[in-house]
Amino acid sequence: MRNRGIKTVILASLVVLGLPSVTMAASPSQFGEGTIKVAYGDLDINTMAGAKTLYARMEKAAAKGCDLRPYIESGSMKHFKESRACYKKNLAAAVERINSDALTKIHNIK
């Protein structure tokens, strides 16, 4: 539990310090309004390694924000499809917003 508190403080500090971050928003009509900030000031996103790390962070944030779960866990096909559409839309928008060739290449491969 203590580690989680420390991680929260560190993440908050990164955002407050103004390090680069991308904000991802779920579709308000389906999942409520909100954003998830993904900090990447610690990465060189012009390298494939840095872009891969950022992309993994973005995937995790989009999945959380869009409540993306396997169909069996989601309880309905409708919810699963809406979550998946939200996930894809927000991930693509975040990649476009950052405008990194390496990140775009990774996104297009997936």
N, CA, C and O atoms as a Tinker XYZ file with bonds, in Angstrom:
   440  protein
     1  N      0.835000   -1.192000    0.000000    73     2
     2  CA     0.000000    0.000000    0.000000    64     1     3
     3  C      0.880000    1.256000    0.000000    63     2     4     5
     4  O      0.571000    2.233000   -0.682000    81     3
     5  N      1.980000    1.226000    0.769000    73     3     6
     6  CA     2.869000    2.368000    0.847000    64     5     7
     7  C      3.477000    2.681000   -0.517000    63     6     8     9
     8  O      3.607000    3.850000   -0.883000    81     7
     9  N      3.852000    1.643000   -1.276000    73     7    10
    10  CA     4.417000    1.848000   -2.611000    64     9    11
    11  C      3.439000    2.552000   -3.535000    63    10    12    13
    12  O      3.837000    3.405000   -4.328000    81    11
    13  N      2.167000    2.202000   -3.439000    73    11    14
    14  CA     1.160000    2.828000   -4.298000    64    13    15
    15  C      1.078000    4.326000   -4.001000    63    14    16    17
    16  O      0.967000    5.138000   -4.919000    81    15
    17  N      1.134000    4.686000   -2.723000    73    15    18
    18  CA     1.099000    6.102000   -2.342000    64    17    19
    19  C      2.302000    6.853000   -2.882000    63    18    20    21
    20  O      2.184000    7.990000   -3.339000    81    19
    21  N      3.447000    6.218000   -2.828000    73    19    22
    22  CA     4.668000    6.843000   -3.339000    64    21    23
    23  C      4.565000    7.029000   -4.855000    63    22    24    25
    24  O      4.932000    8.080000   -5.379000    81    23
    25  N      4.065000    6.009000   -5.555000    73    23    26
    26  CA     3.912000    6.113000   -7.000000    64    25    27
    27  C      2.943000    7.234000   -7.373000    63    26    28    29
    28  O      3.165000    7.954000   -8.347000    81    27
    29  N      1.877000    7.380000   -6.602000    73    27    30
    30  CA     0.907000    8.439000   -6.856000    64    29    31
    31  C      1.558000    9.805000   -6.696000    63    30    32    33
    32  O      1.346000   10.698000   -7.516000    81    31
    33  N      2.347000    9.967000   -5.646000    73    31    34
    34  CA     3.035000   11.239000   -5.406000    64    33    35
    35  C      4.019000   11.520000   -6.524000    63    34    36    37
    36  O      4.122000   12.651000   -6.998000    81    35
    37  N      4.748000   10.487000   -6.951000    73    35    38
    38  CA     5.714000   10.672000   -8.037000    64    37    39
    39  C      5.000000   11.067000   -9.323000    63    38    40    41
    40  O      5.418000   12.009000   -9.996000    81    39
    41  N      3.935000   10.362000   -9.670000    73    39    42
    42  CA     3.189000   10.699000  -10.878000    64    41    43
    43  C      2.626000   12.108000  -10.803000    63    42    44    45
    44  O      2.701000   12.865000  -11.771000    81    43
    45  N      2.063000   12.460000   -9.657000    73    43    46
    46  CA     1.530000   13.812000   -9.484000    64    45    47
    47  C      2.650000   14.841000   -9.640000    63    46    48    49
    48  O      2.447000   15.904000  -10.227000    81    47
    49  N      3.815000   14.525000   -9.120000    73    47    50
    50  CA     4.941000   15.444000   -9.229000    64    49    51
    51  C      5.357000   15.629000  -10.681000    63    50    52    53
    52  O      5.655000   16.744000  -11.108000    81    51
    53  N      5.378000   14.536000  -11.442000    73    51    54
    54  CA     5.741000   14.637000  -12.850000    64    53    55
    55  C      4.783000   15.549000  -13.602000    63    54    56    57
    56  O      5.204000   16.377000  -14.410000    81    55
    57  N      3.506000   15.392000  -13.333000    73    55    58
    58  CA     2.507000   16.217000  -14.010000    64    57    59
    59  C      2.650000   17.673000  -13.583000    63    58    60    61
    60  O      2.583000   18.572000  -14.422000    81    59
    61  N      2.845000   17.916000  -12.287000    73    59    62
    62  CA     2.977000   19.284000  -11.781000    64    61    63
    63  C      4.228000   19.954000  -12.336000    63    62    64    65
    64  O      4.219000   21.154000  -12.612000    81    63
    65  N      5.307000   19.184000  -12.501000    73    63    66
    66  CA     6.547000   19.752000  -13.015000    64    65    67
    67  C      6.461000   20.111000  -14.493000    63    66    68    69
    68  O      7.374000   20.729000  -15.041000    81    67
    69  N      5.385000   19.729000  -15.123000    73    67    70
    70  CA     5.185000   20.101000  -16.508000    64    69    71
    71  C      5.882000   19.200000  -17.505000    63    70    72    73
    72  O      6.062000   19.578000  -18.663000    81    71
    73  N      6.278000   18.012000  -17.070000    73    71    74
    74  CA     6.872000   17.091000  -18.019000    64    73    75
    75  C      5.801000   16.687000  -19.022000    63    74    76    77
    76  O      4.611000   16.695000  -18.705000    81    75
    77  N      6.221000   16.337000  -20.220000    73    75    78
    78  CA     5.229000   15.996000  -21.236000    64    77    79
    79  C      4.268000   14.909000  -20.766000    63    78    80    81
    80  O      4.659000   13.957000  -20.092000    81    79
    81  N      3.039000   15.070000  -21.129000    73    79    82
    82  CA     2.043000   14.041000  -20.838000    64    81    83
    83  C      0.984000   14.102000  -21.922000    63    82    84    85
    84  O      0.814000   15.122000  -22.590000    81    83
    85  N      0.286000   13.014000  -22.083000    73    83    86
    86  CA    -0.809000   12.971000  -23.032000    64    85    87
    87  C     -2.069000   12.686000  -22.236000    63    86    88    89
    88  O     -2.055000   11.881000  -21.305000    81    87
    89  N     -3.138000   13.333000  -22.595000    73    87    90
    90  CA    -4.400000   13.131000  -21.906000    64    89    91
    91  C     -5.319000   12.328000  -22.807000    63    90    92    93
    92  O     -5.509000   12.649000  -23.980000    81    91
    93  N     -5.884000   11.276000  -22.231000    73    91    94
    94  CA    -6.793000   10.423000  -22.984000    64    93    95
    95  C     -8.160000   10.524000  -22.329000    63    94    96    97
    96  O     -8.271000   10.436000  -21.106000    81    95
    97  N     -9.190000   10.705000  -23.120000    73    95    98
    98  CA   -10.540000   10.823000  -22.576000    64    97    99
    99  C    -11.437000    9.736000  -23.140000    63    98   100   101
   100  O    -11.454000    9.487000  -24.346000    81    99
   101  N    -12.171000    9.102000  -22.264000    73    99   102
   102  CA   -13.157000    8.111000  -22.719000    64   101   103
   103  C    -14.333000    8.834000  -23.341000    63   102   104   105
   104  O    -14.532000   10.027000  -23.111000    81   103
   105  N    -15.105000    8.116000  -24.123000    73   103   106
   106  CA   -16.293000    8.694000  -24.731000    64   105   107
   107  C    -17.300000    9.038000  -23.635000    63   106   108   109
   108  O    -17.795000    8.129000  -22.969000    81   107
   109  N    -17.625000   10.324000  -23.420000    73   107   110
   110  CA   -18.490000   10.732000  -22.319000    64   109   111
   111  C    -19.868000   10.080000  -22.339000    63   110   112   113
   112  O    -20.430000    9.814000  -21.277000    81   111
   113  N    -20.424000    9.818000  -23.515000    73   111   114
   114  CA   -21.770000    9.274000  -23.575000    64   113   115
   115  C    -21.836000    7.859000  -23.019000    63   114   116   117
   116  O    -22.903000    7.410000  -22.600000    81   115
   117  N    -20.722000    7.158000  -23.010000    73   115   118
   118  CA   -20.739000    5.774000  -22.582000    64   117   119
   119  C    -20.099000    5.551000  -21.211000    63   118   120   121
   120  O    -20.567000    4.712000  -20.442000    81   119
   121  N    -19.065000    6.272000  -20.907000    73   119   122
   122  CA   -18.290000    5.948000  -19.727000    64   121   123
   123  C    -18.087000    7.113000  -18.764000    63   122   124   125
   124  O    -17.265000    7.019000  -17.852000    81   123
   125  N    -18.805000    8.185000  -18.946000    73   123   126
   126  CA   -18.646000    9.335000  -18.062000    64   125   127
   127  C    -17.470000   10.179000  -18.513000    63   126   128   129
   128  O    -16.568000    9.706000  -19.205000    81   127
   129  N    -17.500000   11.433000  -18.108000    73   127   130
   130  CA   -16.421000   12.327000  -18.512000    64   129   131
   131  C    -15.197000   12.082000  -17.660000    63   130   132   133
   132  O    -15.299000   11.662000  -16.507000    81   131
   133  N    -14.050000   12.344000  -18.229000    73   131   134
   134  CA   -12.826000   12.194000  -17.480000    64   133   135
   135  C    -11.637000   12.051000  -18.401000    63   134   136   137
   136  O    -11.779000   11.798000  -19.597000    81   135
   137  N    -10.484000   12.215000  -17.831000    73   135   138
   138  CA    -9.250000   12.062000  -18.582000    64   137   139
   139  C     -8.259000   11.265000  -17.748000    63   138   140   141
   140  O     -8.340000   11.217000  -16.521000    81   139
   141  N     -7.345000   10.657000  -18.436000    73   139   142
   142  CA    -6.250000    9.955000  -17.783000    64   141   143
   143  C     -4.971000   10.523000  -18.376000    63   142   144   145
   144  O     -4.774000   10.481000  -19.590000    81   143
   145  N     -4.118000   11.044000  -17.539000    73   143   146
   146  CA    -2.856000   11.594000  -18.012000    64   145   147
   147  C     -1.790000   10.505000  -17.982000    63   146   148   149
   148  O     -1.651000    9.769000  -17.005000    81   147
   149  N     -1.050000   10.425000  -19.071000    73   147   150
   150  CA     0.032000    9.461000  -19.192000    64   149   151
   151  C      1.326000   10.257000  -19.352000    63   150   152   153
   152  O      1.565000   10.861000  -20.397000    81   151
   153  N      2.142000   10.253000  -18.330000    73   151   154
   154  CA     3.398000   11.004000  -18.364000    64   153   155
   155  C      4.428000   10.258000  -19.205000    63   154   156   157
   156  O      4.502000    9.030000  -19.169000    81   155
   157  N      5.222000   11.015000  -19.963000    73   155   158
   158  CA     6.279000   10.387000  -20.747000    64   157   159
   159  C      7.540000   11.249000  -20.810000    63   158   160   161
   160  O      8.367000   11.093000  -21.708000    81   159
   161  N      7.669000   12.132000  -19.872000    73   159   162
   162  CA     8.846000   12.994000  -19.821000    64   161   163
   163  C     10.130000   12.230000  -19.564000    63   162   164   165
   164  O     11.222000   12.734000  -19.828000    81   163
   165  N     10.003000   11.020000  -19.051000    73   163   166
   166  CA    11.163000   10.190000  -18.768000    64   165   167
   167  C     11.596000    9.354000  -19.973000    63   166   168   169
   168  O     12.557000    8.590000  -19.883000    81   167
   169  N     10.896000    9.494000  -21.093000    73   167   170
   170  CA    11.160000    8.660000  -22.272000    64   169   171
   171  C     11.643000    9.488000  -23.450000    63   170   172   173
   172  O     11.271000   10.652000  -23.597000    81   171
   173  N     12.466000    8.885000  -24.281000    73   171   174
   174  CA    12.815000    9.478000  -25.571000    64   173   175
   175  C     11.898000    8.823000  -26.592000    63   174   176   177
   176  O     12.194000    7.737000  -27.089000    81   175
   177  N     10.801000    9.469000  -26.902000    73   175   178
   178  CA     9.793000    8.852000  -27.764000    64   177   179
   179  C     10.188000    8.850000  -29.237000    63   178   180   181
   180  O      9.429000    8.368000  -30.078000    81   179
   181  N     11.357000    9.379000  -29.557000    73   179   182
   182  CA    11.848000    9.313000  -30.924000    64   181   183
   183  C     12.604000    8.015000  -31.186000    63   182   184   185
   184  O     12.981000    7.730000  -32.323000    81   183
   185  N     12.826000    7.227000  -30.131000    73   183   186
   186  CA    13.427000    5.908000  -30.286000    64   185   187
   187  C     12.317000    4.867000  -30.219000    63   186   188   189
   188  O     11.271000    5.108000  -29.616000    81   187
   189  N     12.538000    3.728000  -30.829000    73   187   190
   190  CA    11.531000    2.669000  -30.795000    64   189   191
   191  C     11.299000    2.181000  -29.368000    63   190   192   193
   192  O     10.164000    1.891000  -28.991000    81   191
   193  N     12.360000    2.087000  -28.575000    73   191   194
   194  CA    12.211000    1.610000  -27.192000    64   193   195
   195  C     11.350000    2.569000  -26.372000    63   194   196   197
   196  O     10.458000    2.139000  -25.641000    81   195
   197  N     11.618000    3.859000  -26.494000    73   195   198
   198  CA    10.828000    4.851000  -25.766000    64   197   199
   199  C      9.388000    4.895000  -26.246000    63   198   200   201
   200  O      8.463000    5.015000  -25.442000    81   199
   201  N      9.196000    4.798000  -27.555000    73   199   202
   202  CA     7.846000    4.816000  -28.117000    64   201   203
   203  C      7.063000    3.572000  -27.694000    63   202   204   205
   204  O      5.868000    3.663000  -27.414000    81   203
   205  N      7.720000    2.419000  -27.645000    73   203   206
   206  CA     7.050000    1.187000  -27.207000    64   205   207
   207  C      6.600000    1.299000  -25.755000    63   206   208   209
   208  O      5.497000    0.878000  -25.406000    81   207
   209  N      7.453000    1.867000  -24.915000    73   207   210
   210  CA     7.105000    2.034000  -23.510000    64   209   211
   211  C      5.918000    2.978000  -23.369000    63   210   212   213
   212  O      4.985000    2.695000  -22.618000    81   211
   213  N      5.948000    4.095000  -24.086000    73   211   214
   214  CA     4.830000    5.034000  -24.042000    64   213   215
   215  C      3.563000    4.382000  -24.571000    63   214   216   217
   216  O      2.492000    4.561000  -23.990000    81   215
   217  N      3.662000    3.640000  -25.646000    73   215   218
   218  CA     2.475000    3.010000  -26.231000    64   217   219
   219  C      1.847000    2.032000  -25.234000    63   218   220   221
   220  O      0.624000    1.960000  -25.118000    81   219
   221  N      2.674000    1.289000  -24.525000    73   219   222
   222  CA     2.157000    0.359000  -23.514000    64   221   223
   223  C      1.424000    1.123000  -22.411000    63   222   224   225
   224  O      0.376000    0.679000  -21.940000    81   223
   225  N      1.962000    2.254000  -22.003000    73   223   226
   226  CA     1.302000    3.088000  -20.982000    64   225   227
   227  C     -0.040000    3.606000  -21.508000    63   226   228   229
   228  O     -1.037000    3.631000  -20.787000    81   227
   229  N     -0.041000    4.015000  -22.765000    73   227   230
   230  CA    -1.265000    4.540000  -23.371000    64   229   231
   231  C     -2.326000    3.448000  -23.511000    63   230   232   233
   232  O     -3.510000    3.694000  -23.281000    81   231
   233  N     -1.898000    2.250000  -23.888000    73   231   234
   234  CA    -2.842000    1.131000  -23.989000    64   233   235
   235  C     -3.488000    0.848000  -22.638000    63   234   236   237
   236  O     -4.696000    0.629000  -22.548000    81   235
   237  N     -2.680000    0.855000  -21.604000    73   235   238
   238  CA    -3.188000    0.589000  -20.258000    64   237   239
   239  C     -4.180000    1.673000  -19.834000    63   238   240   241
   240  O     -5.234000    1.367000  -19.276000    81   239
   241  N     -3.850000    2.919000  -20.093000    73   239   242
   242  CA    -4.737000    4.030000  -19.723000    64   241   243
   243  C     -6.042000    3.980000  -20.515000    63   242   244   245
   244  O     -7.117000    4.196000  -19.955000    81   243
   245  N     -5.954000    3.697000  -21.812000    73   243   246
   246  CA    -7.156000    3.626000  -22.635000    64   245   247
   247  C     -8.045000    2.464000  -22.201000    63   246   248   249
   248  O     -9.268000    2.596000  -22.162000    81   247
   249  N     -7.441000    1.345000  -21.881000    73   247   250
   250  CA    -8.214000    0.186000  -21.421000    64   249   251
   251  C     -8.934000    0.504000  -20.118000    63   250   252   253
   252  O    -10.091000    0.129000  -19.930000    81   251
   253  N     -8.247000    1.191000  -19.228000    73   251   254
   254  CA    -8.858000    1.557000  -17.942000    64   253   255
   255  C     -9.971000    2.580000  -18.147000    63   254   256   257
   256  O    -11.067000    2.424000  -17.609000    81   255
   257  N     -9.698000    3.608000  -18.910000    73   255   258
   258  CA   -10.671000    4.679000  -19.121000    64   257   259
   259  C    -11.916000    4.219000  -19.866000    63   258   260   261
   260  O    -13.004000    4.759000  -19.666000    81   259
   261  N    -11.753000    3.224000  -20.722000    73   259   262
   262  CA   -12.879000    2.731000  -21.520000    64   261   263
   263  C    -13.480000    1.456000  -20.940000    63   262   264   265
   264  O    -14.358000    0.850000  -21.552000    81   263
   265  N    -13.018000    1.052000  -19.776000    73   263   266
   266  CA   -13.515000   -0.154000  -19.112000    64   265   267
   267  C    -13.436000   -1.349000  -20.052000    63   266   268   269
   268  O    -14.387000   -2.122000  -20.170000    81   267
   269  N    -12.300000   -1.492000  -20.717000    73   267   270
   270  CA   -12.106000   -2.584000  -21.659000    64   269   271
   271  C    -11.744000   -3.857000  -20.904000    63   270   272   273
   272  O    -10.705000   -3.941000  -20.251000    81   271
   273  N    -12.613000   -4.825000  -21.010000    73   271   274
   274  CA   -12.413000   -6.136000  -20.392000    64   273   275
   275  C    -12.782000   -7.206000  -21.405000    63   274   276   277
   276  O    -13.516000   -6.931000  -22.354000    81   275
   277  N    -12.285000   -8.421000  -21.219000    73   275   278
   278  CA   -12.705000   -9.498000  -22.122000    64   277   279
   279  C    -14.225000   -9.630000  -22.124000    63   278   280   281
   280  O    -14.896000   -9.295000  -21.148000    81   279
   281  N    -14.744000  -10.120000  -23.230000    73   279   282
   282  CA   -16.193000  -10.243000  -23.390000    64   281   283
   283  C    -16.837000  -10.966000  -22.207000    63   282   284   285
   284  O    -17.871000  -10.524000  -21.706000    81   283
   285  N    -16.249000  -12.053000  -21.761000    73   283   286
   286  CA   -16.826000  -12.841000  -20.666000    64   285   287
   287  C    -16.935000  -12.006000  -19.389000    63   286   288   289
   288  O    -17.903000  -12.138000  -18.640000    81   287
   289  N    -15.955000  -11.159000  -19.142000    73   287   290
   290  CA   -15.978000  -10.306000  -17.943000    64   289   291
   291  C    -16.904000   -9.106000  -18.101000    63   290   292   293
   292  O    -17.466000   -8.627000  -17.116000    81   291
   293  N    -17.068000   -8.620000  -19.313000    73   291   294
   294  CA   -17.854000   -7.400000  -19.519000    64   293   295
   295  C    -19.345000   -7.627000  -19.327000    63   294   296   297
   296  O    -20.076000   -6.691000  -19.005000    81   295
   297  N    -19.802000   -8.847000  -19.518000    73   295   298
   298  CA   -21.199000   -9.156000  -19.255000    64   297   299
   299  C    -22.128000   -9.027000  -20.437000    63   298   300   301
   300  O    -23.225000   -9.585000  -20.423000    81   299
   301  N    -21.712000   -8.300000  -21.465000    73   299   302
   302  CA   -22.568000   -8.188000  -22.642000    64   301   303
   303  C    -21.728000   -7.843000  -23.857000    63   302   304   305
   304  O    -20.691000   -7.187000  -23.761000    81   303
   305  N    -22.200000   -8.299000  -24.986000    73   303   306
   306  CA   -21.508000   -8.009000  -26.237000    64   305   307
   307  C    -21.565000   -6.513000  -26.541000    63   306   308   309
   308  O    -20.602000   -5.943000  -27.053000    81   307
   309  N    -22.694000   -5.880000  -26.224000    73   307   310
   310  CA   -22.839000   -4.446000  -26.474000    64   309   311
   311  C    -21.784000   -3.656000  -25.695000    63   310   312   313
   312  O    -21.116000   -2.790000  -26.260000    81   311
   313  N    -21.635000   -3.948000  -24.415000    73   311   314
   314  CA   -20.640000   -3.248000  -23.594000    64   313   315
   315  C    -19.237000   -3.498000  -24.125000    63   314   316   317
   316  O    -18.428000   -2.575000  -24.208000    81   315
   317  N    -18.948000   -4.739000  -24.485000    73   315   318
   318  CA   -17.635000   -5.078000  -25.009000    64   317   319
   319  C    -17.338000   -4.291000  -26.281000    63   318   320   321
   320  O    -16.246000   -3.741000  -26.421000    81   319
   321  N    -18.286000   -4.227000  -27.206000    73   319   322
   322  CA   -18.083000   -3.502000  -28.466000    64   321   323
   323  C    -17.923000   -2.004000  -28.239000    63   322   324   325
   324  O    -17.087000   -1.367000  -28.880000    81   323
   325  N    -18.717000   -1.435000  -27.331000    73   323   326
   326  CA   -18.602000   -0.006000  -27.029000    64   325   327
   327  C    -17.259000    0.300000  -26.380000    63   326   328   329
   328  O    -16.624000    1.305000  -26.702000    81   327
   329  N    -16.832000   -0.553000  -25.480000    73   327   330
   330  CA   -15.542000   -0.366000  -24.809000    64   329   331
   331  C    -14.403000   -0.457000  -25.810000    63   330   332   333
   332  O    -13.470000    0.346000  -25.773000    81   331
   333  N    -14.480000   -1.426000  -26.696000    73   331   334
   334  CA   -13.432000   -1.618000  -27.699000    64   333   335
   335  C    -13.363000   -0.417000  -28.649000    63   334   336   337
   336  O    -12.273000    0.029000  -29.006000    81   335
   337  N    -14.512000    0.098000  -29.053000    73   335   338
   338  CA   -14.544000    1.273000  -29.929000    64   337   339
   339  C    -13.959000    2.493000  -29.217000    63   338   340   341
   340  O    -13.195000    3.257000  -29.808000    81   339
   341  N    -14.316000    2.669000  -27.963000    73   339   342
   342  CA   -13.784000    3.768000  -27.150000    64   341   343
   343  C    -12.263000    3.659000  -27.046000    63   342   344   345
   344  O    -11.547000    4.645000  -27.222000    81   343
   345  N    -11.784000    2.462000  -26.761000    73   343   346
   346  CA   -10.353000    2.188000  -26.623000    64   345   347
   347  C     -9.612000    2.555000  -27.906000    63   346   348   349
   348  O     -8.618000    3.280000  -27.865000    81   347
   349  N    -10.087000    2.062000  -29.029000    73   347   350
   350  CA    -9.424000    2.321000  -30.310000    64   349   351
   351  C     -9.425000    3.806000  -30.649000    63   350   352   353
   352  O     -8.416000    4.348000  -31.100000    81   351
   353  N    -10.562000    4.458000  -30.428000    73   351   354
   354  CA   -10.696000    5.879000  -30.753000    64   353   355
   355  C     -9.737000    6.734000  -29.921000    63   354   356   357
   356  O     -9.049000    7.605000  -30.452000    81   355
   357  N     -9.700000    6.477000  -28.626000    73   355   358
   358  CA    -8.859000    7.277000  -27.748000    64   357   359
   359  C     -7.382000    7.004000  -27.937000    63   358   360   361
   360  O     -6.561000    7.917000  -27.843000    81   359
   361  N     -7.040000    5.762000  -28.203000    73   359   362
   362  CA    -5.640000    5.431000  -28.443000    64   361   363
   363  C     -5.156000    6.099000  -29.733000    63   362   364   365
   364  O     -4.065000    6.667000  -29.765000    81   363
   365  N     -5.949000    6.032000  -30.774000    73   363   366
   366  CA    -5.582000    6.672000  -32.043000    64   365   367
   367  C     -5.464000    8.192000  -31.890000    63   366   368   369
   368  O     -4.549000    8.806000  -32.438000    81   367
   369  N     -6.387000    8.787000  -31.148000    73   367   370
   370  CA    -6.349000   10.242000  -30.941000    64   369   371
   371  C     -5.102000   10.653000  -30.161000    63   370   372   373
   372  O     -4.490000   11.677000  -30.465000    81   371
   373  N     -4.727000    9.871000  -29.171000    73   371   374
   374  CA    -3.538000   10.191000  -28.380000    64   373   375
   375  C     -2.273000   10.070000  -29.226000    63   374   376   377
   376  O     -1.379000   10.911000  -29.129000    81   375
   377  N     -2.195000    9.041000  -30.045000    73   375   378
   378  CA    -1.034000    8.867000  -30.935000    64   377   379
   379  C     -0.941000   10.059000  -31.888000    63   378   380   381
   380  O      0.141000   10.602000  -32.111000    81   379
   381  N     -2.065000   10.453000  -32.439000    73   379   382
   382  CA    -2.079000   11.588000  -33.365000    64   381   383
   383  C     -1.652000   12.878000  -32.658000    63   382   384   385
   384  O     -0.906000   13.679000  -33.220000    81   383
   385  N     -2.123000   13.073000  -31.433000    73   383   386
   386  CA    -1.806000   14.279000  -30.673000    64   385   387
   387  C     -0.305000   14.389000  -30.400000    63   386   388   389
   388  O      0.255000   15.484000  -30.454000    81   387
   389  N      0.340000   13.272000  -30.112000    73   387   390
   390  CA     1.770000   13.303000  -29.793000    64   389   391
   391  C      2.606000   13.527000  -31.045000    63   390   392   393
   392  O      3.645000   14.184000  -30.991000    81   391
   393  N      2.156000   12.981000  -32.178000    73   391   394
   394  CA     2.804000   13.224000  -33.466000    64   393   395
   395  C      4.273000   12.798000  -33.479000    63   394   396   397
   396  O      5.151000   13.578000  -33.849000    81   395
   397  N      4.528000   11.566000  -33.074000    73   395   398
   398  CA     5.866000   10.985000  -33.116000    64   397   399
   399  C      5.879000    9.900000  -34.180000    63   398   400   401
   400  O      5.005000    9.033000  -34.197000    81   399
   401  N      6.870000    9.943000  -35.073000    73   399   402
   402  CA     6.951000    8.939000  -36.134000    64   401   403
   403  C      7.078000    7.531000  -35.564000    63   402   404   405
   404  O      6.430000    6.606000  -36.053000    81   403
   405  N      7.904000    7.360000  -34.537000    73   403   406
   406  CA     8.103000    6.037000  -33.937000    64   405   407
   407  C      6.809000    5.533000  -33.293000    63   406   408   409
   408  O      6.454000    4.364000  -33.440000    81   407
   409  N      6.110000    6.411000  -32.585000    73   407   410
   410  CA     4.862000    6.017000  -31.929000    64   409   411
   411  C      3.793000    5.674000  -32.969000    63   410   412   413
   412  O      3.057000    4.702000  -32.803000    81   411
   413  N      3.708000    6.457000  -34.023000    73   411   414
   414  CA     2.751000    6.200000  -35.092000    64   413   415
   415  C      3.046000    4.864000  -35.759000    63   414   416   417
   416  O      2.126000    4.114000  -36.083000    81   415
   417  N      4.321000    4.565000  -35.965000    73   415   418
   418  CA     4.715000    3.298000  -36.584000    64   417   419
   419  C      4.258000    2.126000  -35.704000    63   418   420   421
   420  O      3.717000    1.148000  -36.221000    81   419
   421  N      4.462000    2.209000  -34.415000    73   419   422
   422  CA     4.047000    1.159000  -33.496000    64   421   423
   423  C      2.532000    0.999000  -33.528000    63   422   424   425
   424  O      2.024000   -0.121000  -33.571000    81   423
   425  N      1.818000    2.106000  -33.506000    73   423   426
   426  CA     0.352000    2.071000  -33.527000    64   425   427
   427  C     -0.151000    1.419000  -34.820000    63   426   428   429
   428  O     -1.091000    0.625000  -34.784000    81   427
   429  N      0.452000    1.741000  -35.932000    73   427   430
   430  CA     0.011000    1.190000  -37.211000    64   429   431
   431  C      0.304000   -0.303000  -37.342000    63   430   432   433
   432  O     -0.408000   -1.012000  -38.053000    81   431
   433  N      1.327000   -0.779000  -36.675000    73   431   434
   434  CA     1.662000   -2.206000  -36.690000    64   433   435
   435  C      0.633000   -2.997000  -35.897000    63   434   436   437
   436  O      0.273000   -4.110000  -36.279000    81   435
   437  N      0.159000   -2.427000  -34.794000    73   435   438
   438  CA    -0.788000   -3.130000  -33.929000    64   437   439
   439  C     -2.132000   -3.036000  -34.532000    63   438   440
   440  O     -3.096000   -3.559000  -33.974000    81   439
